[in-house]
Amino acid sequence: MKRIARVGLYNPFLDTLGGGEKHILSIMDALAEHGYEINIFWNKNLNKDILKRFSLRFINKIVWLPKNLKNLGDFDYFFYVTDGSYFFSTASKNFVFCMVPDKKLYNMNFLNRVKLWNYEFISNSPYTTMWLADWGINPITIPPYIDDELFASVGNKEKIILSVGRFFPHLHSKNQEKIIRTFLQLKQKSELFKDYKLILAGGLKKEDQNYFNRLKSTAKDPSIILKPNVSLNELYKLYGLSTYFWHFAGLGIDEKEHPEQVEHFGIAPLEAIAAGNVAFCHNSGGPKEIFNDGETGFLFNNEEELIKKILGVEKNQNLKKIVIEKGKSMVKNGYNYQVFKERVLRIL
């Protein structure tokens, strides 16, 4: 009887359950579908939390193990999301999964190079790959995929501007405070948006509650709605009902000095596009690499440019229709599950 190949994963940020966590878990999911045994090193079983947040096919087949990374000899493949530290692995083949282009995480000094002799690097996006290459690392690029269900989630569109991202003020912040202020400016500037609502949805951890409370005090207008820790079903419904999608990560950041503080890929804008939204993203990081401005979505450098562009789209329904169709086609052809799975299996 053929032995089932064993795969291990350790991600010290796993309970964040953000876009990067969804990405690495999707890689595990694709390997589980292919018949591999998936083991995750964590202090408790996160199946329920993961199922609430993400759409994964084989999550119930995952084996949860206590963290003991010294005994990896029985593993055929081991995946590691680094917090800046590295260690020797006795697994047959090893990968560092890179979801943040932060130079501090990838110090390739002599000792780390020795530790990484049997590792390869995987990048989550062309943007991250570009920075890693600049730091002397040549990764394999595997962008995430967009769930087919999103294409079928399109409902009767309502006057909603949606933004999705974790509620937190640090790292690559989603700039929800700036989103709120810009929305209020837009409503003051044009009657076209007087009946629009702004919905901010995303994960919220206890340590970020003060930031969330600050957002609530800023969002006193009843047309601004905050939705923390929404379920996957509710999120997909929001995508389906919304007309526009805003993504402010990177706004106000010097990208050359702090590439880690802009959007590294931009899975939420692609999910929104799949569900028939017109996406507006700050002109930096992953979105800058993904979107053709004015064709598959829109890029902006500041709040004033965003307001000008969204007013132009709202006044030109034919342009809106064209951008929606081109955007959906771009996502469906470039970020589908089959393409993703083939990339994952290729590295093994």
N, C-alpha and C positions, 0 to 999 in steps of 0.2 A: 504493500500500500504506500502510495506516494506521500511523503511528509508535507504537511501544510506549512508554508513559509510564515515565519513570525515577524511582525512589524511592531516596533515600539515608538512611542511619542512622549516627549516631555516638553511642555510649554509652561514656563513659570507664570505666564500671564493668562492661563486658560480661563479662569473664572471671570475675566473681563468680558468674554463672549462678545467681542466686537468683530469688525470685518476681518481682521487678521486671523482671529480664532476660527471664524467660519471657514476661511480659506484652508487652513491647515487641516481642519476636521473634514473638509470636503476631499482633500487628498486621501485621508484615511478611509473615507467612505468609498471612494473609487477603488481603492485597494481591497477593501472588504468585499465589494461586488465581484472582484476578480478572484476571490477565494482565499485571500490572505487572512491570517489571524491578526487582529488589531488589538494592541495592548496600550493603555494610556497610564502613565505614572502620575497619580494624584492622590490627595489624602481622602477623597470621598468620591462617590459615584455622582457624576453631573448629568446623567442621561435626561432627567426631567427638565432641567434648566436648558439643556441644549435643544431638546425637542420643542420647547416653548419658543425658542428664539430662531432656530434654523430649520430648513427643510433638508433632511438627510435621509438616505435610503436604508442604511444598515446600522444605525446608531445602536440598536439593541444587541448587536453582536459584539460590541466592544467589551473587552475585559479590562477592568479597572484594578491597578496594582499599586501597592504602597511604593513611595519613592525610594528606590534603591538602584542607583545608576552604576554601581560597581560590578554588578553581575549581569552583563549584557551579552555574554558569550553565546547564549542560546538563541539570540535574535539574528535573523538574516538581514534586517534593515532597521535602522534607528534614525528617527527624525528629532531634531533639537531646535527649539527657538531660543536663541541666546539672550541673556541679560547682560552680556559683556564678558561672561566667564566661559571657559572651555575646559574640557577634560578628555582624558584618554577613553576611548570606547573599544570594547572587545567584540562588538557586533561586527558582522561580516562587512556590511556596507553602511555608511553613515552620511547623514545630510544635515546641514545647518539651514534652517528655513529663515529667510531674511524678509521681514515685513516692514522694517523701518530703516531708511537710509541715514543712519546716525553713525558717524565715524567712530564715536567712542565705543560702539558695540563690536567693532571689527578691527581691533588692534592686532595686526599681524606681525608681532614681534617673534623672535626666534623660538621662545618657549611655546607660544600658541601654535606656531607652524608645526612644531614637533607633535603637539597634542592632536593636530588636525590632519595628520598624515594620511588617514583613511576616511576623511570626510570630503564631500562635495557640497557646494553651496547652491541653494535654490532661491531665486528671487520672485517676489510676488507681482512684479510689473516691470515694463521697460524703463520706467523712471528710476526705480530702485537699482536695476541692473546698471544703468548709466553711471550712477554714483559709486556703486561697488567696483566697477571697472576702473574708475578714477583712483580708487584706493588699492588697486592691485589685485582684485578678486574677480574671477571670471565665472559668474554663476549661470545656472540653467534658469531660464525665465518661464514660469508657469503662472499666467494670470488666472484669476478665478472664473467660474462660469456663472451664468444667470439662469435661474430656475425657469423652466418652460411654463410653469403655472402662472408666472407674471404676465405672459402674453395673453392669457385667457382671463386675467383679472380686471380687464378694462370695463368699467361700468359707465353709467350716464355721468359724464363729467360735470363736476360742480365748481363753483368759483372758490377754489382752494389753491393756495400756494403751500407746498409741503417742503419741509426740510427734515432729514433723518440723520441722526448722528448721536453718539454718546454725549450725555450731559456732563462735561468736565472742562475746566478752564486751562489745563496744561497740555503739554506735548503738542500734537497737531489738533488744537482746539477747533471745534466746528463753528466758533464765533456766533453763538446764538444771540448774544446781546446785540451785536451789529445787525443781525438778521431782523430782529424786532424793530430796531430804530429805522432801518431802511424800509421796512414794510409800512411803518407809520408815515414816513416821508412820501412813499408812493401813493398812499391813500389821500394824503393832503394835496398832492400834486395833480392827480387825475381822477375825474369822476368815473372813469372806466373801471376803477378798482374799488369803488366805494362799498360794494357788496361782497368783496372778497374776504375770505378768512385766511389766516396764517396758522398752520398746524406744525408744531415742533415735536417730533417723536424721537425717542432714543432710549438707550439703556441708562440707568442711574444706579450708582453704587452709594452706599452709606457715606463714604468719605467725601462725596461730592454734593451732599445735601445742601450745604451752605450756598454753593454756586447756584443750585437749582432754585433755592429760595430767593436769591437775588434776581434771577430771571423772572420769577413770578411777580416780584414787586415792580419790575420794569414793564411787564406785559399786562398793564391794567386795562387796556382796551378789550372789550368783550369779544372782539373778532380774532383775538390771539389765544390759541389753545395749546397748552403743554400736555404732552402725553408720555409720561415716563414708563419704561418697561412694558411696552405693548407686546402682545402675543404676535406670533408670526401671522396668524389669520387676520388679525386686526391691521397689521402693517400692510399686508397685501391689499386689503380693502381700501386703505388710505391711498396707496399708490393708484388703485383703480379709479378712485373718485376724483383725485387731484388733477388740476390742469397744468400747473407749473411746478417746477422743482428748483429750489435754491440750495447752493452748496458754497459756503463761505470759507472753508478751510484754506489757509494760506494768505488770506487777506491781511495786509499790514506786516507781512514777514519778508525779510531779506532772504530770498530763496538760496542764493549762493552761500550765504553764511550759515543758514539753518535749514538745510533740505529736509531734516527730520520733522520740521514743524508745518510743512505743507501737506497736502493730500498725497499719499503714496501711490494709491491706485484710483479709488473712487467707485466702489461697488454700488453704493446707494444711488448715485446718479444714473448708472446703467440699469439698475432695477426699475427706477422711475421711468426711464425712457421705454423699457420693455412694456410697461403698463400704459403707454400712450401719453406721458408727460413731455412737455418741453423743458429741458434742463438748462439752467444757467449756473455755470461753475466759475470760480475764480481762476484766472489765467495763470496757473502754476501747477507744478507737480504732475501727478498722473493724468488729471483731466486735460491738461495742455497737450499731452501725448496722444490722448484718445480721441478728442472731439475735433471735427472740422467746424470752425466757428461759422455760424449762419447756415450750416447744412445739416449736421446731425445733432446740434445743440448750440449753445452760445457761451462764449467766454467773456469775462469782464475783468477789468483791472481795478475798478473802484466802484463805489456805490452809485455814483452819478451815471456811470456808463451802463450799469445794470438797469437802472430805472429807464434810461433812454431806450435801451434795447427791448425791454419787456413791453414798453408802451408801443414800440414799433410793431411788435408781434401781435399784440392785442388788437391793433388797428388793421392788421393785414391777415385775415383768417386763411387766405390761400397759402401764404408763407408758413403759417402755423401748421397747416395740414401737411405740407411738403416736408417740413423739418421732422414732424412726428413720424412720418412713413420712412424717411431716410434713416432716422435714428433707430427705429425698431429693426430695420433690415440690418444695420450695422451690428447691433447687439446680437441678433439671432444668428447671423453668419459667423461672427468673430468670437462670440463668447458663449457658445452652446456646450452642453455637457459632453457630447461626443468628442469635440475638439479637446476639451479639458482632459478627459480620461485618456485619450491617446498620448497627450503630453506627459501625464503622470506615469503611465505604463512604460513609456520610452526610457525613463531614467533608470528603471530597474533592469 
